[in-house]
Amino acid sequence: MSSTEARQRKPPTAEATELQKHTTKPPTDPRLKHGIAMQILRSLLLATWFDCCIIIIFVTQLIGSPLYFINKQWYYLYMAYTKQNFGLVITALTEWGSPTLFRVSGDESVRGQLHLSEDGMLQADFPERLVLIANHQIYTDWVYLWWFAYTNVMHGRIFIILKDSLKKIPVVGQGMMFYGFIFLARKWLSDKARIEYRLQKLKTKYMGNKSKDSQYDPMWLLIFPEGTNLSINTKRRSDAFGEKQGLPSFNHQILPRSTGLFFCLQQLRGTVEWVYDSTIAYEGPPKGVYPDKYFTLRSTYLQGRPPTSVNMHWRRFAIADIPLDDAKEFEDWLRARWAEKDRLLDQYWETGRFPSDLAGTIEAKNASTEQKVAVDAGYVESYVRLHHWIELGQIFAALVGLAVVCKVVCSWFH
């Protein structure tokens, strides 16, 4: 047994047991908080606000799109700004419409990289370039991972690989294309060329203002190797495929697909040093019930049933240590990591917590009493929120600036 496996199987510490006394236990049957009338009102308010923000961001993107033909570096910086705006929108939407406790732990590989900021919010200190992989539990996984990027000031530099059908969503789909997201049809012959084209752009060097050497643009490339979220149907199909291939099934996940991730890591080798792995679990459903039955976009934001807490366990792997010269060896490596994640999820469902090796490394100057208990046990707890509501003004800055310029220009001709 490896040292990593041994850490994952160790029993919870006394601090972790104390932590459980100060936090909410999973309910056996999470209830909706709002009746039909309130759901309709919430739907109207949240949808109106969200749609208005999305349209403003899209118009902002259209205004800046000519920069692509003038200066590509300016163009990518401008689109990163609009991507930041979307991160702010979904964070504000979650803070207001679906308050959610975020609990983060990790193994020794991420010690010293997770803290509490001065205003009591999660603060991550991950590298500016990495490949991020995660198990795919529910459709809102990407929302919480995008907020995690916000805590690292990387919410404008996140790139997501997602299914091709999403780009057909009016306005949202076109906006994601401006963001440089990678859309896949799940047909490798056609997807390979598309991925390679996008990855070439993510490997473009630029001259940093603070460095004499060439650097690569900041980038968090998010990949869900499972390809789809966990559900009864996807689990059944995954288990059937695994049985035909002689592969063991997992208790809490479906089998990961190695082809796309293998190609990405091969293409990015030499420009990225780390793969960061997040294991996600949602507090609320009873053990054995898949979270997609409880937590959908509708139930989370409109019906008032967010997860009791979102739990993330982090670890990282040096790309130099990952077998990238043989597809079969890489496939075995990835399945071994998923087996470890399944054991992490076993421990979560047994104890209500992921293990953590972060005790004694978390900076927490202004932590609340509950947060101090968590920190002592090696966990960072924070609600999904903005540092300050004034940040939302950034969404309207480009349009306001354009309006001011137009007014000044018009005044010259009168």
Buried (B, 14 or more C-beta within 10 A) or exposed (E): EEEBEEBBEEEBBEBBEBBBEBBEEBEEEBEEEBEEEBBEEBBEEBEEBBEEBBEBBBBBBEBBEEBBEEEEEEBBBBBBBBBBBBBBBBBBBBBBBBEBBBBBBBBEBBBEBBBBBEEBBBBBEBBBBBBBBBBBBBBBBBBBBBBBBBBBBBBBBBBBBBEBEBBEEEBBBBBBEBBBBBBBEEEEEEBBEBBEEBBEEBBEEEEEEEEEEEBBBBBBBBBBBBBBBBBEEBBEBBBEEBEEEEBEBBEBBBBBBBBBBBBBBBBBBEBBBBBBBBBBBBBBBEEEEBBBEBBBEEBBBBBBBBBBBBBBBBBBBEBEEBBBEEBEEBBEBBBEBBBBBBBBBBBBBEBBBBBBBBBEBBBBEEBEEEBBBBBBBBBBBBBBBBBEEEBBEEBBEBBEEEEEEEEEEEEEEE
